[in-house]
Amino acid sequence: MKKYLHFNAAEKITRDGVENYPLLTEHHGCVNGCCTGISVYNALDYPMANIHGDQEGFFVFEGEGWAKVGEEEFPIVPEVSFIVPAGFSHTIKRNPDSLAVKVFWFHAAI
């Protein structure tokens, strides 16, 4: 089992206009739902929200926009981190004057 993955080898999965690149998964030894990846948000409107049974953390490394977690909406810029508790809806959009918002995300069992 290979316990690492270079970004260039990550499979691109597009859903609702969001580019998702899963990085570390169960194929790399992650257990109990742990996984990581990078997502690229190009839309000016919120794409369909996600809801998971575990918590998900985010780190914004490029772009400016907005995140919506449950009913709370807040601005995001590079170097902002935020957590989405299990069972909360969440989604991200970019600002009109920004390029795509790129985030690193991770799921962790609770």
CYANA upper distance limits for C-alpha pairs under 8 A (distance plus 0.5 A):
  1 MET  CA     27 HIS  CA      7.60
  1 MET  CA     28 HIS  CA      6.68
  1 MET  CA     29 GLY  CA      7.75
  2 LYS  CA     27 HIS  CA      8.20
  2 LYS  CA     28 HIS  CA      6.07
  3 LYS  CA     24 LEU  CA      8.34
  3 LYS  CA     28 HIS  CA      4.99
  3 LYS  CA     29 GLY  CA      6.79
  4 TYR  CA     24 LEU  CA      7.57
  4 TYR  CA     28 HIS  CA      7.05
  5 LEU  CA      9 ALA  CA      7.13
  5 LEU  CA     10 ALA  CA      7.66
  5 LEU  CA     23 LEU  CA      6.89
  5 LEU  CA     24 LEU  CA      7.50
  6 HIS  CA     10 ALA  CA      7.42
  6 HIS  CA     23 LEU  CA      8.49
  7 PHE  CA     21 TYR  CA      8.44
  7 PHE  CA     23 LEU  CA      7.57
 10 ALA  CA     21 TYR  CA      6.23
 10 ALA  CA     22 PRO  CA      6.80
 10 ALA  CA     23 LEU  CA      6.51
 11 GLU  CA     21 TYR  CA      6.30
 11 GLU  CA     22 PRO  CA      7.25
 12 LYS  CA     19 GLU  CA      6.96
 12 LYS  CA     20 ASN  CA      6.20
 12 LYS  CA     21 TYR  CA      5.46
 12 LYS  CA     22 PRO  CA      8.10
 13 ILE  CA     19 GLU  CA      6.41
 13 ILE  CA     20 ASN  CA      5.53
 13 ILE  CA     21 TYR  CA      6.82
 14 THR  CA     18 VAL  CA      5.96
 14 THR  CA     19 GLU  CA      5.08
 14 THR  CA     20 ASN  CA      6.46
 15 ARG  CA     19 GLU  CA      7.25
 15 ARG  CA     20 ASN  CA      8.12
 16 ASP  CA     47 PRO  CA      6.54
 16 ASP  CA     48 MET  CA      7.23
 17 GLY  CA     41 TYR  CA      7.97
 17 GLY  CA     42 ASN  CA      7.77
 17 GLY  CA     43 ALA  CA      7.55
 17 GLY  CA     47 PRO  CA      7.81
 18 VAL  CA     39 SER  CA      7.28
 18 VAL  CA     40 VAL  CA      6.34
 18 VAL  CA     41 TYR  CA      5.70
 18 VAL  CA     42 ASN  CA      7.37
 18 VAL  CA     43 ALA  CA      8.33
 18 VAL  CA     47 PRO  CA      8.19
 19 GLU  CA     39 SER  CA      6.02
 19 GLU  CA     40 VAL  CA      5.55
 19 GLU  CA     41 TYR  CA      7.33
 20 ASN  CA     37 GLY  CA      7.71
 20 ASN  CA     38 ILE  CA      6.49
 20 ASN  CA     39 SER  CA      4.91
 20 ASN  CA     40 VAL  CA      7.03
 21 TYR  CA     37 GLY  CA      5.94
 21 TYR  CA     38 ILE  CA      5.64
 21 TYR  CA     39 SER  CA      6.61
 22 PRO  CA     35 CYS  CA      8.19
 22 PRO  CA     36 THR  CA      6.68
 22 PRO  CA     37 GLY  CA      4.74
 22 PRO  CA     38 ILE  CA      7.04
 23 LEU  CA     35 CYS  CA      7.86
 23 LEU  CA     36 THR  CA      5.94
 23 LEU  CA     37 GLY  CA      5.13
 23 LEU  CA     38 ILE  CA      7.90
 24 LEU  CA     28 HIS  CA      6.33
 24 LEU  CA     29 GLY  CA      8.48
 24 LEU  CA     30 CYS  CA      7.40
 24 LEU  CA     35 CYS  CA      5.82
 24 LEU  CA     36 THR  CA      5.66
 24 LEU  CA     37 GLY  CA      7.34
 25 THR  CA     29 GLY  CA      7.31
 25 THR  CA     30 CYS  CA      5.89
 25 THR  CA     34 CYS  CA      7.46
 25 THR  CA     35 CYS  CA      5.27
 25 THR  CA     36 THR  CA      7.34
 26 GLU  CA     30 CYS  CA      4.97
 26 GLU  CA     31 VAL  CA      6.55
 26 GLU  CA     33 GLY  CA      8.31
 26 GLU  CA     34 CYS  CA      8.20
 26 GLU  CA     35 CYS  CA      7.83
 30 CYS  CA     34 CYS  CA      5.94
 30 CYS  CA     35 CYS  CA      6.83
 32 ASN  CA    108 ALA  CA      8.16
 32 ASN  CA    109 ALA  CA      6.40
 33 GLY  CA     54 ASP  CA      8.32
 33 GLY  CA    107 HIS  CA      7.19
 33 GLY  CA    108 ALA  CA      6.85
 33 GLY  CA    109 ALA  CA      6.43
 34 CYS  CA    106 PHE  CA      7.62
 34 CYS  CA    107 HIS  CA      5.59
 34 CYS  CA    108 ALA  CA      5.32
 34 CYS  CA    109 ALA  CA      6.89
 35 CYS  CA    106 PHE  CA      6.10
 35 CYS  CA    107 HIS  CA      5.80
 35 CYS  CA    108 ALA  CA      7.75
 36 THR  CA    104 PHE  CA      7.89
 36 THR  CA    105 TRP  CA      6.10
 36 THR  CA    106 PHE  CA      4.74
 36 THR  CA    107 HIS  CA      6.96
 37 GLY  CA    104 PHE  CA      6.31
 37 GLY  CA    105 TRP  CA      5.93
 37 GLY  CA    106 PHE  CA      7.03
 38 ILE  CA    102 LYS  CA      7.48
 38 ILE  CA    103 VAL  CA      6.06
 38 ILE  CA    104 PHE  CA      5.01
 38 ILE  CA    105 TRP  CA      6.56
 39 SER  CA    102 LYS  CA      6.27
 39 SER  CA    103 VAL  CA      5.96
 39 SER  CA    104 PHE  CA      7.16
 39 SER  CA    105 TRP  CA      8.09
 40 VAL  CA    100 ALA  CA      6.77
 40 VAL  CA    101 VAL  CA      6.24
 40 VAL  CA    102 LYS  CA      5.05
 40 VAL  CA    103 VAL  CA      7.13
 41 TYR  CA     92 ILE  CA      7.35
 41 TYR  CA     93 LYS  CA      6.63
 41 TYR  CA     94 ARG  CA      7.09
 41 TYR  CA    100 ALA  CA      5.93
 41 TYR  CA    101 VAL  CA      5.59
 41 TYR  CA    102 LYS  CA      6.91
 42 ASN  CA     93 LYS  CA      7.58
 42 ASN  CA     94 ARG  CA      6.78
 42 ASN  CA     99 LEU  CA      7.75
 42 ASN  CA    100 ALA  CA      5.15
 42 ASN  CA    101 VAL  CA      7.17
 43 ALA  CA     47 PRO  CA      7.73
 43 ALA  CA     93 LYS  CA      6.23
 43 ALA  CA     94 ARG  CA      6.64
 43 ALA  CA    100 ALA  CA      8.34
 44 LEU  CA     93 LYS  CA      6.09
 44 LEU  CA     94 ARG  CA      5.87
 44 LEU  CA     95 ASN  CA      6.82
 44 LEU  CA     96 PRO  CA      6.77
 45 ASP  CA     93 LYS  CA      6.28
 45 ASP  CA     94 ARG  CA      8.19
 46 TYR  CA     91 THR  CA      6.76
 46 TYR  CA     92 ILE  CA      6.39
 46 TYR  CA     93 LYS  CA      5.58
 47 PRO  CA     91 THR  CA      7.09
 47 PRO  CA     92 ILE  CA      7.74
 47 PRO  CA     93 LYS  CA      7.83
 48 MET  CA     91 THR  CA      7.47
 49 ALA  CA     89 SER  CA      6.18
 49 ALA  CA     90 HIS  CA      5.63
 49 ALA  CA     91 THR  CA      5.35
 50 ASN  CA     89 SER  CA      5.85
 50 ASN  CA     90 HIS  CA      5.93
 50 ASN  CA     91 THR  CA      7.09
 51 ILE  CA     86 ALA  CA      8.05
 51 ILE  CA     87 GLY  CA      6.12
 51 ILE  CA     88 PHE  CA      6.14
 51 ILE  CA     89 SER  CA      5.16
 51 ILE  CA     90 HIS  CA      7.16
 52 HIS  CA     86 ALA  CA      6.35
 52 HIS  CA     87 GLY  CA      6.03
 52 HIS  CA     88 PHE  CA      7.74
 52 HIS  CA     89 SER  CA      8.37
 53 GLY  CA     86 ALA  CA      5.54
 53 GLY  CA     87 GLY  CA      6.00
 54 ASP  CA     85 PRO  CA      7.58
 54 ASP  CA     86 ALA  CA      4.92
 54 ASP  CA     87 GLY  CA      7.66
 54 ASP  CA    107 HIS  CA      7.20
 54 ASP  CA    108 ALA  CA      6.81
 54 ASP  CA    109 ALA  CA      6.06
 54 ASP  CA    110 ILE  CA      6.62
 55 GLN  CA     83 ILE  CA      7.66
 55 GLN  CA     84 VAL  CA      6.16
 55 GLN  CA     85 PRO  CA      5.16
 55 GLN  CA     86 ALA  CA      4.95
 55 GLN  CA     87 GLY  CA      8.42
 55 GLN  CA    107 HIS  CA      6.40
 55 GLN  CA    108 ALA  CA      6.27
 55 GLN  CA    109 ALA  CA      7.27
 55 GLN  CA    110 ILE  CA      7.34
 56 GLU  CA     83 ILE  CA      6.33
 56 GLU  CA     84 VAL  CA      5.66
 56 GLU  CA     85 PRO  CA      7.22
 56 GLU  CA     86 ALA  CA      7.93
 56 GLU  CA    105 TRP  CA      7.31
 56 GLU  CA    106 PHE  CA      6.06
 56 GLU  CA    107 HIS  CA      5.02
 56 GLU  CA    108 ALA  CA      6.94
 57 GLY  CA     81 SER  CA      7.82
 57 GLY  CA     82 PHE  CA      6.35
 57 GLY  CA     83 ILE  CA      4.83
 57 GLY  CA     84 VAL  CA      6.65
 57 GLY  CA    105 TRP  CA      6.02
 57 GLY  CA    106 PHE  CA      5.84
 57 GLY  CA    107 HIS  CA      7.07
 58 PHE  CA     81 SER  CA      5.91
 58 PHE  CA     82 PHE  CA      5.82
 58 PHE  CA     83 ILE  CA      6.73
 58 PHE  CA    103 VAL  CA      6.83
 58 PHE  CA    104 PHE  CA      6.19
 58 PHE  CA    105 TRP  CA      4.98
 58 PHE  CA    106 PHE  CA      7.22
 59 PHE  CA     78 PRO  CA      8.39
 59 PHE  CA     79 GLU  CA      7.00
 59 PHE  CA     80 VAL  CA      6.35
 59 PHE  CA     81 SER  CA      4.87
 59 PHE  CA     82 PHE  CA      7.26
 59 PHE  CA    103 VAL  CA      5.95
 59 PHE  CA    104 PHE  CA      5.66
 59 PHE  CA    105 TRP  CA      6.96
 60 VAL  CA     76 ILE  CA      7.68
 60 VAL  CA     77 VAL  CA      6.91
 60 VAL  CA     78 PRO  CA      5.41
 60 VAL  CA     79 GLU  CA      5.99
 60 VAL  CA     80 VAL  CA      5.98
 60 VAL  CA     81 SER  CA      6.88
 60 VAL  CA    101 VAL  CA      7.78
 60 VAL  CA    102 LYS  CA      6.56
 60 VAL  CA    103 VAL  CA      4.90
 60 VAL  CA    104 PHE  CA      6.99
 61 PHE  CA     77 VAL  CA      8.23
 61 PHE  CA     78 PRO  CA      5.14
 61 PHE  CA     79 GLU  CA      6.25
 61 PHE  CA     80 VAL  CA      8.35
 61 PHE  CA    101 VAL  CA      8.33
 61 PHE  CA    102 LYS  CA      6.41
 61 PHE  CA    103 VAL  CA      6.25
 61 PHE  CA    104 PHE  CA      7.81
 62 GLU  CA     77 VAL  CA      7.70
 62 GLU  CA     78 PRO  CA      5.70
 62 GLU  CA    100 ALA  CA      7.85
 62 GLU  CA    101 VAL  CA      6.01
 62 GLU  CA    102 LYS  CA      5.53
 62 GLU  CA    103 VAL  CA      7.59
 63 GLY  CA     77 VAL  CA      6.69
 63 GLY  CA     78 PRO  CA      6.85
 63 GLY  CA     94 ARG  CA      7.67
 63 GLY  CA     98 SER  CA      6.34
 63 GLY  CA     99 LEU  CA      6.19
 63 GLY  CA    100 ALA  CA      6.01
 63 GLY  CA    101 VAL  CA      4.67
 63 GLY  CA    102 LYS  CA      6.87
 64 GLU  CA     75 PRO  CA      8.08
 64 GLU  CA     76 ILE  CA      6.18
 64 GLU  CA     77 VAL  CA      5.07
 64 GLU  CA     78 PRO  CA      7.46
 64 GLU  CA     94 ARG  CA      6.33
 64 GLU  CA     95 ASN  CA      6.36
 64 GLU  CA     98 SER  CA      6.30
 64 GLU  CA     99 LEU  CA      8.10
 64 GLU  CA    100 ALA  CA      8.18
 64 GLU  CA    101 VAL  CA      6.43
 65 GLY  CA     75 PRO  CA      6.34
 65 GLY  CA     76 ILE  CA      5.79
 65 GLY  CA     77 VAL  CA      7.18
 65 GLY  CA     92 ILE  CA      7.74
 65 GLY  CA     93 LYS  CA      6.04
 65 GLY  CA     94 ARG  CA      4.41
 65 GLY  CA     95 ASN  CA      5.00
 65 GLY  CA     98 SER  CA      8.03
 65 GLY  CA    101 VAL  CA      7.23
 66 TRP  CA     73 GLU  CA      7.29
 66 TRP  CA     74 PHE  CA      6.13
 66 TRP  CA     75 PRO  CA      4.93
 66 TRP  CA     76 ILE  CA      5.81
 66 TRP  CA     92 ILE  CA      6.20
 66 TRP  CA     93 LYS  CA      5.94
 66 TRP  CA     94 ARG  CA      6.82
 66 TRP  CA     95 ASN  CA      7.77
 67 ALA  CA     73 GLU  CA      6.15
 67 ALA  CA     74 PHE  CA      6.06
 67 ALA  CA     75 PRO  CA      6.85
 67 ALA  CA     76 ILE  CA      7.03
 67 ALA  CA     90 HIS  CA      7.72
 67 ALA  CA     91 THR  CA      6.31
 67 ALA  CA     92 ILE  CA      4.93
 67 ALA  CA     93 LYS  CA      7.12
 68 LYS  CA     72 GLU  CA      6.07
 68 LYS  CA     73 GLU  CA      4.77
 68 LYS  CA     74 PHE  CA      7.06
 68 LYS  CA     89 SER  CA      8.35
 68 LYS  CA     90 HIS  CA      5.90
 68 LYS  CA     91 THR  CA      5.92
 68 LYS  CA     92 ILE  CA      6.89
 69 VAL  CA     73 GLU  CA      6.92
 69 VAL  CA     84 VAL  CA      7.05
 69 VAL  CA     88 PHE  CA      7.01
 69 VAL  CA     89 SER  CA      6.26
 69 VAL  CA     90 HIS  CA      4.92
 69 VAL  CA     91 THR  CA      7.35
 70 GLY  CA     88 PHE  CA      5.88
 70 GLY  CA     89 SER  CA      5.54
 70 GLY  CA     90 HIS  CA      6.71
 76 ILE  CA     80 VAL  CA      6.72
 84 VAL  CA     88 PHE  CA      6.96
 84 VAL  CA     90 HIS  CA      7.65
 93 LYS  CA    101 VAL  CA      7.85
 94 ARG  CA     98 SER  CA      6.99
 94 ARG  CA     99 LEU  CA      7.82
 94 ARG  CA    100 ALA  CA      6.66
 94 ARG  CA    101 VAL  CA      6.25
 95 ASN  CA     99 LEU  CA      8.37
